[in-house]
Amino acid sequence: MCPLGKDPLEALKTLSFSENPGLQQSAALYYLHMSQHMSIPLPVEHLEPFYALLRSADLEVQQMSSLSLVNFLLEGNIDKELVVQMGLLEPILDLLESEDPTVQCNSCACIMTLAVSESNREAIGAARGVTPLLSLASSYDPRVQQNAVGAILNLTQSEKIQQVLCKEGALPVLALLLESPDSEVQYYSCAALSNVAANVQHHKALLRPSDRFLLRTLISLLSSSVDKVSSQACVCLRNLATSVDIQAEMVAENVLPKLCSLLASGSEDVRRASIALLWILSQHPPNQDTLACAELLQSLGMLLAAHKTDPVIVGHTACIIKNLNLSKNRQRITESCCVEGLLQTMLLTDTQEDSLRYVTSCLAELAKQEGAMLHMVQWMDEPLTKCLVRLAGQLEHPEPSFHAASIIQHMISHGNSHRINYALKETYGCLEWN
């Protein structure tokens, strides 16, 4: 559809600013029709009539005009910041107070879409838009609730709005919504809590000593059949796991079996989120004995075998194994398929990848131990030996080069100099390792 010309615009303004509900309905219906068929930007001057239509006392006008505005915003036919600059935020926020679910739903959707902009988030917060959204987040209408929580999620990207949400009592509301039967509401509320939890100053409010409801609920969501919910629960738990005490509570709540299951997920986001949380947990000694169980090591080995080209998976797994490499855990690690998995990743990992640094560092640490080195030698075939020799010679990448040289030195001390010398000859034409 072509943009409206000047004369039709004047006619639309006349209809929109009329006190006759029938005339306003005609204007609202025309805008709704345009929003459903227009494929080009709406001219700026056509936003002005919305001010009158959104403020109309007629329910049908409110419903149609708010829906058309949502459509324009979702299709990208209106500049989101321009909507606020034109003064339309106030009437949209006023519609949040409507008793009609359709108007509530549409106005929440408008706020959710507008709140992707940082300046708009600030404007919504300054206009006290948080309070009515929190109220609608508890609506019995699933459409209204979903859009209200979605709007809150977008607002939590602003640290200033996070402060407002905490003062307005949003955290208990969002925590309760984690138990919603609607997976979208679960996801939105979990993602909003993740954003808040990324700010350590809010942890005290999120994790009150007398009430660990949030922690237990997030752990239960790890078993969700909806991938984005379980993934986001991992992210939120990771953001909260900043202290040894909180981590100990997570481990005590039996988080490990759930995370092991997630490592085998068909979703990349779920796998990456779960391995990142395990990495955080593995950094603290009190958790390491629990984590160094056969089940997790087996899961990590299988993960490496299946996703040996994923730098996030490879890097985090190498760091976890290195963290767990204590004297009491060495035999378990050696007997698992993790060592073979790490060795195989070297053949497929680009030298530029940070993950190669983590893998070679982990293997170099393992190579210092008699049992682990003997196990590594069993898997050290010609391609792997050549790979190590090649890495050791790439001095422009000092860390992988140093770690590879260290592994080679341990191989030689275990009577494998013939393999190394053969690889040197094949790779560089040298005859002996110095």
Secondary structure as GFF3:
##gff-version 3
##sequence-region A 1 434
A	DSSP	alpha_helix	6	16	.	.	.	ID=ss1
A	DSSP	alpha_helix	21	37	.	.	.	ID=ss2
A	DSSP	three_ten_helix	44	47	.	.	.	ID=ss3
A	DSSP	alpha_helix	48	54	.	.	.	ID=ss4
A	DSSP	alpha_helix	59	75	.	.	.	ID=ss5
A	DSSP	alpha_helix	80	85	.	.	.	ID=ss6
A	DSSP	alpha_helix	89	95	.	.	.	ID=ss7
A	DSSP	alpha_helix	101	114	.	.	.	ID=ss8
A	DSSP	alpha_helix	118	126	.	.	.	ID=ss9
A	DSSP	alpha_helix	130	136	.	.	.	ID=ss10
A	DSSP	alpha_helix	142	155	.	.	.	ID=ss11
A	DSSP	alpha_helix	159	167	.	.	.	ID=ss12
A	DSSP	alpha_helix	170	177	.	.	.	ID=ss13
A	DSSP	alpha_helix	183	197	.	.	.	ID=ss14
A	DSSP	three_ten_helix	200	202	.	.	.	ID=ss15
A	DSSP	alpha_helix	203	206	.	.	.	ID=ss16
A	DSSP	alpha_helix	213	221	.	.	.	ID=ss17
A	DSSP	alpha_helix	227	240	.	.	.	ID=ss18
A	DSSP	alpha_helix	244	252	.	.	.	ID=ss19
A	DSSP	alpha_helix	255	263	.	.	.	ID=ss20
A	DSSP	alpha_helix	268	282	.	.	.	ID=ss21
A	DSSP	alpha_helix	285	291	.	.	.	ID=ss22
A	DSSP	alpha_helix	294	306	.	.	.	ID=ss23
A	DSSP	alpha_helix	311	323	.	.	.	ID=ss24
A	DSSP	three_ten_helix	327	329	.	.	.	ID=ss25
A	DSSP	alpha_helix	330	335	.	.	.	ID=ss26
A	DSSP	alpha_helix	338	348	.	.	.	ID=ss27
A	DSSP	alpha_helix	354	367	.	.	.	ID=ss28
A	DSSP	alpha_helix	370	379	.	.	.	ID=ss29
A	DSSP	alpha_helix	382	392	.	.	.	ID=ss30
A	DSSP	alpha_helix	398	413	.	.	.	ID=ss31
A	DSSP	alpha_helix	417	428	.	.	.	ID=ss32
###
